[in-house]
């Protein structure tokens, strides 16, 4: 099939969106491609369609596990084989999935960048028939970007394994400097660059200064019909704002990464399907969620960068209909942002201390821990060692950049199971150990393929099928693993932290102080850009587009600045029209105020009286106390 036939069969579209066809054609011609498409611009089609046209497998690097899992499920629903490998998976599980990518029908392998540190993964990739390398959220490769991820620098290693394979880098937010960095870090030579305008004509950007943000939020929710998103900075605020909206009769809920997985899914589902009108969330919510009819996105706190703001605001109006992105600010916001900046940069010694606190937290001896991964409870760690969460996260970023560890996001990994023994050995075990027979039969009947690969299981479901409690099922599965019959990986709902190198002592822990200073400078520039956007009385779209390199954009006509200017222009035009009517009438002769007002057509009575007073004060008309004349 050609690209249009693939698009029609799997995606149901007859035509590509603007730029998509050119991007796909360039990839099929073997060119490296950098594609900058705004949120909702259809980036995934740009690598998925050509990968389906060509023979072989497409390797996709993506920073967010939730986004990877979502894309894998979407592809599977279309009948396309896809798998994802990310932090928290066992070595045996990864081994089987990689084998399927080499010998099986898998068309897409999604990898978190941290996985590229593994020799196992890189070695297996060298044996794969790779047709395309896709780097999603490519701005993460740049230290000048707002969301720099050090493991992204390892993407170049894949290029060395398959130097002839084209690479496509995709992002929705990249300044000119970030674009240059992407091309360099991903070793893209003679790349074709496609940039779709960052302008969103249906999106009205609004900045409002207001001390009572809750009251203003309520007015926004009341004035704009349809569903919306409210972004706040921390988990506590999500609950407080959602409860405030509920008390005022608004259907609202809250969402953050600390909510249990099943509850998060229900909250997201209720909002996506319109059962909940407003979702109050941290920035953990939104990526990969395809809800086109979001009518408003409100930021109750200043974002840390215009890139983050553009991404989050862009989740409104993806259906093309009029929508609003409202940023609420007040005088204390600048101080809050500066305070956050100051806490985001621990000293070299503080960073070293966090590293050794981590090693003690996980009870790692010096020289131990290489390649070992742990479920990581950040809040518990910070409480135990009396460290601020912001400073701890910053230190982890620096340690990650130096190659000491990696940290994945908060993800849910369901329980998985695989039989290690043969069919015959399992059958023999059942005969000899009748107490496990019912559970083993339930597994075999409920989960096909468990002898060939890891399968997702539900301990609760197995408990219902065997008339056992959840704890009894877990206990029996653990014992079966101890007998060597199965490999059992219990579910996890926490971030995954992996030590890349063996633990080193304090004096041998190298931290690049110059790099920390560079990041401080970049962060300060990003904050300054946000404050300038808020404080500058200039078309919001022009400001945003200029930040992303579009210097000659026209006024949008729908932001708060443009609407205020239009109102002022309309007021001035109305005044001119009333003045002209008054002068024209008095040129015919004097008239009383009642006669004059009766003949005026433009404006309200109040506006007409105001213009009469203005003309009198300016000496352009006169009165004898009874009549008006020139």
C-alpha positions as CSV (number, residue, x, y, z in Angstrom):
1,X,0.0,0.0,0.0
2,X,1.1,3.6,-0.6
3,X,0.8,6.3,2.1
4,X,-2.8,7.4,1.1
5,X,-4.0,3.8,1.1
6,X,-2.4,3.2,4.6
7,X,-4.0,6.5,5.8
8,X,-7.4,5.4,4.6
9,X,-7.3,1.8,5.8
10,X,-5.9,2.4,9.3
11,X,-6.9,6.0,10.1
12,X,-10.0,6.4,8.0
13,X,-9.0,9.6,6.3
14,X,-8.9,10.3,2.6
15,X,-6.4,13.2,2.8
16,X,-3.6,14.4,5.0
17,X,-3.7,17.6,7.0
18,X,-1.5,20.5,5.9
19,X,2.2,19.6,5.8
20,X,1.6,16.0,6.8
21,X,1.8,14.8,3.2
22,X,5.1,16.6,2.6
23,X,6.6,15.3,5.8
24,X,5.5,11.7,5.0
25,X,6.9,12.0,1.4
26,X,10.2,13.3,2.8
27,X,10.5,10.4,5.2
28,X,9.7,7.9,2.5
29,X,12.4,9.5,0.3
30,X,14.9,8.7,3.1
31,X,15.4,12.2,4.4
32,X,15.9,13.2,8.0
33,X,13.0,15.4,9.0
34,X,12.4,18.0,11.8
35,X,8.7,18.6,12.1
36,X,7.3,21.4,14.2
37,X,3.5,21.1,14.5
38,X,1.3,22.7,17.1
39,X,-0.6,20.7,19.7
40,X,-3.3,18.8,17.9
41,X,-1.5,19.1,14.6
42,X,-1.4,15.3,14.0
43,X,2.3,14.6,14.7
44,X,1.9,10.8,15.2
45,X,0.6,10.3,11.7
46,X,3.8,11.8,10.3
47,X,5.9,8.8,11.5
48,X,3.2,6.1,11.8
49,X,2.1,6.2,8.2
50,X,5.5,6.0,6.5
51,X,6.6,3.3,9.0
52,X,3.6,1.2,7.8
53,X,4.4,1.8,4.2
54,X,8.0,0.6,4.6
55,X,9.2,-2.9,5.5
56,X,10.6,-3.3,9.0
57,X,10.1,-1.8,12.4
58,X,9.9,1.8,13.6
59,X,11.6,2.7,16.8
60,X,9.9,5.6,18.7
61,X,11.6,7.5,21.5
62,X,9.1,9.1,23.8
63,X,9.6,10.7,27.3
64,X,6.2,9.9,28.8
65,X,5.2,6.3,29.6
66,X,1.5,7.3,29.7
67,X,1.8,8.7,26.2
68,X,3.6,5.6,25.0
69,X,1.0,3.3,26.4
70,X,-1.8,5.3,24.9
71,X,-0.2,5.2,21.4
72,X,0.5,1.5,21.7
73,X,-3.2,0.8,22.6
74,X,-4.4,3.0,19.8
75,X,-2.2,1.2,17.2
76,X,-3.4,-2.2,18.5
77,X,-7.0,-1.1,18.1
78,X,-6.2,-0.5,14.5
79,X,-4.8,-4.0,14.1
80,X,-1.1,-2.8,14.1
81,X,1.4,-4.7,16.3
82,X,3.2,-2.4,18.7
83,X,5.0,-2.8,22.0
84,X,6.5,-0.4,24.6
85,X,9.5,-0.9,26.9
86,X,10.0,1.5,29.9
87,X,11.3,1.6,33.4
88,X,10.0,-0.9,35.9
89,X,9.9,-3.9,33.5
90,X,11.9,-7.0,34.4
91,X,14.9,-8.1,32.3
92,X,13.2,-11.3,31.2
93,X,10.1,-9.4,30.1
94,X,12.2,-7.0,28.1
95,X,14.2,-9.8,26.6
96,X,11.0,-11.5,25.2
97,X,9.6,-8.2,23.8
98,X,12.9,-7.4,22.0
99,X,12.9,-10.9,20.5
100,X,9.4,-10.3,19.2
101,X,10.7,-7.1,17.6
102,X,13.5,-9.0,15.8
103,X,11.6,-12.1,14.7
104,X,8.0,-11.2,15.1
105,X,5.4,-9.0,13.3
106,X,5.9,-5.9,15.5
107,X,5.8,-2.7,13.5
108,X,6.5,-0.2,16.3
109,X,8.8,-0.3,19.3
110,X,8.2,2.5,21.8
111,X,11.1,3.2,24.2
112,X,11.6,5.6,27.0
113,X,15.0,7.4,26.6
114,X,16.3,5.8,29.8
115,X,16.1,2.4,28.1
116,X,18.8,3.4,25.7
117,X,21.3,3.2,28.5
118,X,20.9,-0.6,28.5
119,X,23.5,-2.6,26.5
120,X,20.8,-5.3,26.1
121,X,18.4,-2.9,24.3
122,X,21.1,-1.4,22.1
123,X,22.5,-4.8,21.1
124,X,19.0,-6.1,20.2
125,X,18.2,-2.9,18.2
126,X,21.3,-3.6,16.1
127,X,19.7,-6.9,14.9
128,X,16.4,-5.3,14.1
129,X,15.3,-4.4,10.5
130,X,14.7,-0.7,11.4
131,X,12.9,1.4,8.8
132,X,12.6,4.6,10.7
133,X,13.6,6.3,14.0
134,X,11.0,8.7,15.4
135,X,11.9,11.1,18.3
136,X,8.7,12.4,19.9
137,X,8.8,15.6,22.1
138,X,12.2,16.2,20.5
139,X,12.7,19.5,22.4
140,X,13.6,17.3,25.4
141,X,17.0,16.8,23.7
142,X,18.0,20.4,24.1
143,X,19.5,21.9,27.2
144,X,18.0,25.3,26.0
145,X,14.5,23.8,26.1
146,X,12.1,24.0,29.0
147,X,11.9,20.3,29.6
148,X,15.5,19.0,29.0
149,X,15.8,15.2,29.6
150,X,19.5,14.1,29.7
151,X,18.8,10.5,28.6
152,X,17.6,12.0,25.2
153,X,21.3,12.7,24.4
154,X,21.7,8.9,24.0
155,X,19.4,8.9,20.9
156,X,22.4,9.5,18.8
157,X,23.7,6.0,19.7
158,X,20.8,4.5,17.8
159,X,21.9,6.4,14.7
160,X,25.3,4.8,15.0
161,X,23.7,1.4,14.9
162,X,21.6,2.2,11.8
163,X,23.3,5.1,10.1
164,X,21.3,4.8,6.9
165,X,17.9,4.8,8.5
166,X,16.0,8.2,8.4
167,X,15.2,10.0,11.6
168,X,12.1,12.2,12.2
169,X,12.1,14.5,15.2
170,X,8.7,15.9,16.2
171,X,7.8,18.7,18.7
172,X,5.1,21.3,19.2
173,X,7.4,23.8,21.0
174,X,10.8,24.9,19.9
175,X,12.6,28.2,19.7
176,X,15.2,28.8,17.0
177,X,18.0,27.9,19.4
178,X,16.2,24.7,20.4
179,X,15.7,23.7,16.8
180,X,19.5,24.1,16.1
181,X,20.2,22.0,19.2
182,X,17.9,19.3,18.0
183,X,19.6,19.1,14.6
184,X,23.0,18.9,16.3
185,X,22.3,16.5,19.1
186,X,20.3,14.0,16.9
187,X,23.1,14.2,14.2
188,X,20.6,15.2,11.6
189,X,22.4,16.1,8.3
190,X,20.7,17.9,5.5
191,X,17.4,17.5,7.3
192,X,14.2,18.8,5.8
193,X,12.6,21.2,8.3
194,X,8.8,21.7,8.3
195,X,7.3,24.3,10.5
196,X,3.5,24.9,10.8
197,X,2.6,28.3,12.1
198,X,2.2,28.3,15.9
199,X,-0.9,30.5,15.4
200,X,-4.2,29.1,16.7
201,X,-6.8,31.3,15.0
202,X,-9.7,29.9,17.0
203,X,-7.9,30.3,20.4
204,X,-8.3,33.6,22.3
205,X,-5.5,34.2,24.7
206,X,-6.4,36.3,27.8
207,X,-4.3,37.6,30.7
208,X,-6.2,39.1,33.6
209,X,-4.8,40.7,36.7
210,X,-7.0,39.9,39.7
211,X,-6.3,39.5,43.4
212,X,-9.4,37.2,43.9
213,X,-8.6,34.5,41.4
214,X,-11.3,32.1,42.7
215,X,-14.0,34.7,42.1
216,X,-12.6,35.4,38.6
217,X,-12.5,31.6,37.8
218,X,-16.1,31.2,38.8
219,X,-17.0,34.1,36.4
220,X,-15.1,32.5,33.6
221,X,-16.7,29.1,34.1
222,X,-20.1,30.7,34.2
223,X,-19.6,32.8,31.0
224,X,-18.0,30.1,28.8
225,X,-20.1,27.1,28.0
226,X,-18.6,23.6,27.6
227,X,-15.9,21.7,29.3
228,X,-12.6,23.1,30.6
229,X,-9.3,22.5,32.2
230,X,-7.9,24.5,35.2
231,X,-4.1,24.1,35.8
232,X,-2.6,24.7,39.2
233,X,0.9,24.3,40.6
234,X,0.5,21.6,43.3
235,X,-1.6,18.7,44.4
236,X,-3.2,20.5,47.3
237,X,-4.5,23.3,45.0
238,X,-6.2,20.7,42.7
239,X,-8.4,19.5,45.6
240,X,-9.1,23.0,47.0
241,X,-10.1,24.5,43.6
242,X,-12.3,21.5,42.6
243,X,-14.1,21.6,46.0
244,X,-14.6,25.4,45.6
245,X,-16.2,24.9,42.1
246,X,-18.4,22.1,43.4
247,X,-19.6,24.3,46.3
248,X,-20.7,26.8,43.7
249,X,-22.7,24.3,41.6
250,X,-20.0,23.4,39.0
251,X,-19.4,19.8,38.0
252,X,-15.7,19.6,38.8
253,X,-13.1,17.1,39.8
254,X,-9.3,17.0,40.5
255,X,-6.4,15.1,39.1
256,X,-2.7,14.7,40.0
257,X,-0.1,11.9,39.8
258,X,-0.7,10.9,43.4
259,X,-4.2,9.7,42.8
260,X,-4.5,5.9,42.6
261,X,-4.4,4.5,39.1
262,X,-8.0,3.2,38.9
263,X,-9.3,6.5,40.3
264,X,-7.2,8.5,37.9
265,X,-8.6,6.5,35.0
266,X,-12.2,7.0,36.2
267,X,-11.6,10.8,36.6
268,X,-10.1,11.1,33.2
269,X,-12.9,9.0,31.6
270,X,-15.6,11.1,33.3
271,X,-14.1,14.3,32.0
272,X,-13.4,13.0,28.5
273,X,-16.9,11.8,28.1
274,X,-18.5,15.0,29.5
275,X,-19.8,13.6,32.7
276,X,-17.5,16.0,34.6
277,X,-17.4,19.5,33.2
278,X,-14.2,21.0,34.7
279,X,-11.0,19.2,35.6
280,X,-8.6,20.9,38.0
281,X,-5.1,19.4,37.5
282,X,-1.4,19.7,37.8
283,X,0.5,19.5,34.5
284,X,0.6,15.7,34.9
285,X,-2.8,15.8,33.2
286,X,-3.3,16.4,29.5
287,X,-0.5,14.7,27.5
288,X,-2.0,12.2,25.1
289,X,-5.6,12.9,26.0
290,X,-7.6,13.4,22.9
291,X,-10.5,15.6,23.8
292,X,-11.2,18.0,21.0
293,X,-14.1,20.0,22.5
294,X,-12.3,21.7,25.4
295,X,-13.6,25.2,25.4
296,X,-11.3,26.8,28.0
297,X,-8.0,26.3,29.7
298,X,-7.4,28.4,32.8
299,X,-4.0,28.8,34.5
300,X,-4.4,29.9,38.1
301,X,-0.6,30.1,38.5
302,X,2.1,31.6,36.3
303,X,3.8,28.8,34.2
304,X,7.5,28.4,34.4
305,X,8.0,28.9,30.6
306,X,6.1,30.0,27.5
307,X,6.8,26.6,26.0
308,X,4.9,24.9,28.8
309,X,2.1,27.5,28.7
310,X,1.7,27.1,24.9
311,X,1.5,23.3,25.2
312,X,-1.1,23.4,28.0
313,X,-3.2,26.3,26.6
314,X,-3.2,24.5,23.3
315,X,-5.3,21.7,24.7
316,X,-8.3,24.0,24.2
317,X,-10.1,24.2,20.9
318,X,-8.6,21.3,19.1
319,X,-11.9,20.9,17.2
320,X,-11.3,24.3,15.6
321,X,-14.1,26.1,17.4
322,X,-13.7,29.3,19.4
323,X,-12.0,28.6,22.7
324,X,-10.2,30.5,25.4
325,X,-6.8,30.3,27.2
326,X,-6.9,32.4,30.3
327,X,-4.0,33.2,32.5
328,X,-4.8,34.7,35.9
329,X,-2.1,36.7,37.5
330,X,-1.6,39.0,40.5
331,X,1.1,40.9,42.3
332,X,2.4,38.0,44.4
333,X,2.9,35.7,41.4
334,X,6.2,37.2,40.4
335,X,7.6,36.7,43.9
336,X,6.3,33.1,43.9
337,X,8.0,32.3,40.6
338,X,11.3,33.8,41.7
339,X,11.1,31.8,45.0
340,X,10.6,28.7,43.0
341,X,13.6,29.6,40.8
342,X,15.8,30.0,43.9
343,X,14.8,26.6,45.3
344,X,15.3,24.8,41.9
345,X,19.1,25.0,42.0
346,X,20.8,23.2,44.8
347,X,24.5,23.7,45.3
348,X,27.0,21.0,44.2
349,X,27.3,19.8,47.9
350,X,23.5,19.7,48.2
351,X,23.3,17.6,45.1
352,X,25.9,15.2,46.4
353,X,24.1,14.9,49.6
354,X,20.8,14.0,47.8
355,X,22.7,11.2,45.9
356,X,24.1,9.7,49.2
357,X,20.7,10.1,50.9
358,X,19.2,8.1,48.0
359,X,21.8,5.4,48.4
360,X,21.1,5.2,52.1
361,X,17.4,5.2,51.5
362,X,17.7,2.1,49.3
363,X,20.5,0.7,51.5
364,X,23.1,0.5,48.7
365,X,26.7,-0.2,49.7
366,X,29.6,1.6,48.0
367,X,30.3,-0.1,44.7
368,X,26.8,-1.7,44.5
369,X,23.6,-0.8,42.7
370,X,24.6,-0.7,39.0
371,X,21.5,-1.3,36.8
372,X,19.3,-1.8,39.9
373,X,15.8,-0.1,39.7
374,X,13.5,0.8,42.6
375,X,10.0,2.0,43.0
376,X,10.5,5.5,44.4
377,X,8.3,7.4,46.8
378,X,9.6,11.0,46.4
379,X,7.4,12.4,49.2
380,X,8.6,9.8,51.7
381,X,12.2,10.3,50.7
382,X,12.0,14.1,51.2
383,X,10.2,13.7,54.5
384,X,12.8,11.3,55.8
385,X,15.8,13.4,54.9
386,X,14.2,16.8,55.4
387,X,14.6,18.0,51.8
388,X,12.2,20.2,49.9
389,X,10.5,18.4,47.0
390,X,11.5,21.1,44.4
391,X,15.2,21.0,45.5
392,X,15.2,17.2,45.5
393,X,13.8,17.0,42.0
394,X,16.3,19.5,40.7
395,X,19.2,17.5,42.3
396,X,17.8,14.3,40.6
397,X,17.8,16.1,37.3
398,X,21.5,17.0,37.7
399,X,22.4,13.5,38.8
400,X,20.6,12.2,35.8
401,X,22.5,14.5,33.5
402,X,25.8,13.3,34.9
403,X,24.8,9.7,34.3
404,X,24.5,8.4,37.9
405,X,20.8,7.6,37.8
406,X,17.6,7.8,35.8
407,X,14.1,8.7,37.1
408,X,10.9,7.8,35.2
409,X,7.6,9.6,35.8
410,X,4.8,8.3,38.0
411,X,3.4,5.3,36.1
412,X,1.1,2.3,36.7
413,X,2.6,-1.1,35.8
414,X,0.0,-3.8,36.0
415,X,0.9,-7.2,37.5
416,X,2.5,-9.5,34.9
417,X,3.2,-13.3,34.8
418,X,5.0,-15.8,32.7
419,X,5.5,-19.6,33.0
420,X,9.2,-20.5,33.2
421,X,8.6,-24.3,33.3
422,X,7.4,-26.3,30.3
423,X,3.7,-27.4,29.8
424,X,4.7,-30.9,31.0
425,X,6.5,-29.7,34.1
426,X,3.6,-27.5,35.0
427,X,1.1,-30.4,34.6
428,X,3.3,-32.6,36.8
429,X,3.5,-29.9,39.4
430,X,-0.3,-29.6,39.5
431,X,-0.6,-33.3,40.1
432,X,2.0,-33.3,42.9
433,X,0.7,-30.0,44.5
434,X,-3.1,-30.1,44.5
435,X,-3.3,-26.9,46.6
436,X,-2.1,-24.9,43.6
437,X,-4.1,-26.7,40.9
438,X,-7.1,-24.4,41.0
439,X,-5.0,-21.2,40.7
440,X,-2.8,-22.6,37.8
441,X,-6.0,-23.7,35.9
442,X,-7.5,-20.3,36.4
443,X,-4.3,-18.6,35.0
444,X,-4.2,-21.0,32.0
445,X,-7.9,-20.5,31.1
446,X,-7.8,-16.7,31.6
447,X,-4.5,-15.6,30.1
448,X,-3.4,-17.1,26.8
449,X,0.2,-17.0,25.8
450,X,1.7,-17.1,29.3
451,X,4.2,-19.8,28.2
452,X,5.7,-17.5,25.4
453,X,5.7,-14.1,27.0
454,X,4.6,-12.0,30.1
455,X,0.9,-11.5,30.3
456,X,-1.0,-8.9,32.3
457,X,-3.0,-10.4,35.2
458,X,-5.5,-9.3,37.8
459,X,-5.0,-10.8,41.3
460,X,-8.6,-9.8,42.2
461,X,-10.0,-11.6,39.1
462,X,-8.0,-14.7,39.9
463,X,-9.3,-14.5,43.5
464,X,-12.9,-14.4,42.2
465,X,-12.2,-17.4,39.9
466,X,-10.6,-19.5,42.7
467,X,-12.7,-18.3,45.7
468,X,-9.6,-17.0,47.4
469,X,-8.8,-13.5,48.8
470,X,-6.5,-11.1,47.0
471,X,-3.7,-11.7,49.6
472,X,-4.0,-15.5,49.2
473,X,-3.5,-15.2,45.4
474,X,-0.5,-12.9,45.9
475,X,1.0,-15.4,48.4
476,X,0.5,-18.4,46.1
477,X,1.9,-16.5,43.1
478,X,4.9,-15.6,45.2
479,X,5.4,-19.2,46.2
480,X,5.1,-20.4,42.6
481,X,7.9,-18.0,41.7
482,X,10.0,-19.4,44.5
483,X,9.4,-22.9,43.1
484,X,10.8,-21.6,39.8
485,X,7.5,-22.3,38.0
486,X,6.6,-18.7,37.1
487,X,8.1,-15.3,36.9
488,X,5.7,-12.9,38.8
489,X,6.0,-9.1,38.6
490,X,3.6,-7.4,41.1
491,X,1.9,-4.2,40.1
492,X,3.6,-0.9,40.8
493,X,2.1,2.7,40.9
494,X,5.2,4.7,41.6
495,X,8.1,6.4,39.7
496,X,11.0,4.1,38.9
497,X,14.5,5.2,39.9
498,X,17.4,3.3,38.5
499,X,21.1,3.6,39.5
500,X,23.1,3.6,36.2
501,X,26.5,3.3,37.9
502,X,27.7,1.6,41.1
503,X,27.5,3.8,44.1
504,X,30.5,6.1,44.4
505,X,31.9,7.9,47.5
506,X,31.5,11.6,48.2
507,X,34.9,12.6,46.7
508,X,34.4,10.8,43.5
509,X,30.9,12.1,42.7
510,X,31.5,14.6,39.9
511,X,28.9,17.4,39.5
512,X,29.4,20.0,36.7
513,X,29.0,23.4,38.5
514,X,29.2,25.3,35.2
515,X,26.3,23.3,33.9
516,X,24.2,24.2,36.9
517,X,25.0,27.9,36.3
518,X,24.0,27.5,32.7
519,X,20.6,26.0,33.7
520,X,20.1,28.8,36.1
521,X,20.6,31.3,33.3
522,X,18.2,29.5,31.0
523,X,15.5,29.2,33.7
524,X,15.8,32.9,34.5
525,X,15.4,33.8,30.9
526,X,12.3,31.6,30.7
527,X,10.8,33.3,33.8
528,X,11.6,36.7,32.3
529,X,9.8,35.7,29.1
530,X,6.7,34.7,31.1
531,X,6.6,37.9,33.0
532,X,7.1,40.0,29.9
533,X,4.2,38.2,28.2
534,X,2.0,39.0,31.2
535,X,3.1,42.6,31.6
536,X,3.4,43.7,27.9
537,X,0.3,45.3,26.4
538,X,0.7,43.8,23.0
539,X,-1.3,41.2,21.0
540,X,-0.8,37.9,22.9
541,X,-0.5,35.8,19.7
542,X,2.2,38.2,18.3
543,X,4.2,37.8,21.5
544,X,3.9,34.0,21.5
545,X,4.7,33.6,17.8
546,X,7.7,36.0,18.2
547,X,9.0,33.8,21.0
548,X,8.9,30.8,18.7
549,X,10.6,32.6,15.8
550,X,7.6,34.0,13.8
551,X,8.5,37.6,13.8
552,X,6.0,39.1,11.3
553,X,2.7,37.8,12.6
554,X,-0.5,39.8,12.2
555,X,-2.7,40.7,15.1
556,X,-5.0,37.9,16.1
557,X,-8.0,40.2,16.7
558,X,-9.4,37.9,19.4
559,X,-7.0,38.1,22.4
560,X,-7.7,40.5,25.4
561,X,-5.3,43.1,24.0
562,X,-6.8,43.1,20.5
563,X,-10.4,43.2,21.8
564,X,-9.6,46.1,24.2
565,X,-8.0,48.0,21.3
566,X,-10.9,47.3,19.1
567,X,-13.3,48.5,21.8
568,X,-11.3,51.7,22.2
569,X,-11.3,52.2,18.4
570,X,-15.0,51.6,18.3
571,X,-15.5,54.1,21.1
572,X,-13.4,56.7,19.3
573,X,-15.2,56.1,16.0
574,X,-18.6,56.5,17.8
575,X,-17.4,59.8,19.3
576,X,-16.4,61.0,15.9
577,X,-19.8,60.0,14.4
578,X,-21.7,61.8,17.1
579,X,-19.5,64.9,16.8
580,X,-20.0,65.0,13.1
581,X,-23.8,64.7,13.5
582,X,-23.9,67.6,16.1
583,X,-21.8,69.9,13.9
584,X,-23.8,69.1,10.8
585,X,-27.1,69.9,12.5
586,X,-25.9,73.2,14.0
587,X,-24.6,74.3,10.6
588,X,-28.3,74.5,9.7
589,X,-29.0,76.8,12.6
590,X,-29.2,76.9,16.4
591,X,-31.2,74.2,18.3
592,X,-32.3,73.4,21.8
593,X,-30.8,70.4,23.6
594,X,-34.0,68.5,23.2
595,X,-34.2,69.3,19.4
596,X,-30.5,68.4,19.0
597,X,-30.9,65.1,20.8
598,X,-34.0,64.1,18.9
599,X,-32.1,64.3,15.6
600,X,-29.0,62.4,16.6
601,X,-29.0,58.7,15.5
602,X,-25.6,57.4,16.8
603,X,-24.9,56.3,20.4
604,X,-27.0,56.3,23.6
605,X,-28.4,59.4,25.3
606,X,-25.6,59.3,27.8
607,X,-23.0,59.1,25.1
608,X,-24.6,62.0,23.2
609,X,-24.7,64.2,26.3
610,X,-21.0,63.4,26.9
611,X,-20.1,64.5,23.4
612,X,-22.1,67.8,23.7
613,X,-20.1,68.5,26.9
614,X,-16.8,67.7,25.3
615,X,-17.5,70.0,22.3
616,X,-18.6,72.8,24.6
617,X,-15.4,72.4,26.7
618,X,-13.3,72.4,23.5
619,X,-15.0,75.6,22.3
620,X,-16.3,73.9,19.1
621,X,-19.9,74.7,19.9
622,X,-21.5,77.4,22.1
623,X,-24.7,77.9,24.1
624,X,-26.7,80.9,25.4
625,X,-28.2,78.8,28.1
626,X,-31.2,77.8,26.0
627,X,-30.0,77.0,22.5
628,X,-26.7,75.6,21.0
629,X,-25.0,77.1,18.0
630,X,-21.6,77.2,16.2
